[in-house]
């Protein structure tokens, strides 16, 4: 019951204050009308700093004021505008302060969206029963596509996003664009035709079907059966990048791979090249490390060999020492041999003296033995002398100076190292030539490995 006023008229009739009347009317309206859906067109839209949204909802014959408070407005998934046809879930009420009849909007959606959702669910169930969403029907994406086809509108921002992503990640990858409508009544048939054309073209081994974000009505062409069956019949793998991350269409469910956005679709198409580039960087780093280890190992081996390599002067010194040692042994051996011979001779003379042999025969025998001894000594001396001469001659042959005296020359590089092969030199390099008499500086004018 409405609140009574503080006074009554003489007839006893109750008098309501304006506040009491408006509060009673609000309670009656809210009690009589539950939450309900009201359809209409938005007009006179206002967005004050408070965050609330005020607008009028109208049809051909009437209009009603509406308010959507900030806590509800923040939950909207799209931005409402004047002229937009919507369906609102609202509470019928009255604004007491001004006595204005209005609707308190709980939520709203595009007009007809319920019908669209029913059509979406019906087609989804039909195609799922036919097996079009089965994972085993999906074609694997090529890791290194040779050419990528793009089915989208030439005016779409999604096309520029895809091209920019491909140019950044795989600039060498050729692209073919199959232009199509992406919105409107003819869009579905146009999209399906473009997909089938790309499939039969034969030059693309990967196809991107893309469109930017929008409302469910804007994206509805990608929920049509014709588009779904064209994707299923496509001979090459299909990546869809339709709308935003939260948008899912029938085309996404049928496609071989769904990307959250058009840019993400381009990233999936070029993922193999990006992975290969990262792998090449890793392999190059490993190769450099292996080469460093190999070079260090070879350098250590060269150092070891250089310590084992003898200088020619040192080798000649060793040969001289060995020759002197052999000469000393030869001289000692000769002296020992002669001494032994003398002792034997003395022993024979003693025996002859004791036995008093026939002097004539003894003298003859003695002369023969003395001749044999002299001949043996002479032969031994001659043989050891010849050996000594041969060793001396061999030593002279090993002397680099003797080789130079025969007309040869010794070539050294600027650092003093001896040149053994032409591969150690480079054209124009300075060298020093040593001869039997004197030296000369020269420059390399031509190289030959013969």
Secondary structure, DSSP 8 states (H G I E B T S, - for coil): -----S-B-TT--B---HHHHHHHHHHHHHHHS-SEEEEEEEEEEE--TTS-EEEEEE-SS-EEEEEE-HHHHTT-SS---TT-EEEEEEEEEEETTTTEEEEEEEEEEETTHHHHHHHHHHHHHHHHHTTTT-GGG-----TT-SEEEEEE-TT-HHHHHHHHHHHHH-TT-EEEEEE---SSTTHHHHHHHHHHHHHHH-S-SEEEEEE----TTTTGGGGSHHHHHHHHH-SS-EEEEESSTT---HHHHHSSEE-SSHHHHHHHHTHHHHHHHHHHHHHHHHHHHHHHHHHHHHHHHHHHHHHH---HHHHHHHHHHHHHHHHHHHHHHHHHHHHHHHHHHHHHHHHHHHHT--HHHHHHHHHHHHHHHHHHHHHHHHHHHHHHHHHHHHHHHH-HHHHHHTT--EEEETTS-B--SGGG--TT-EEEEE-SS-EEEEE-------
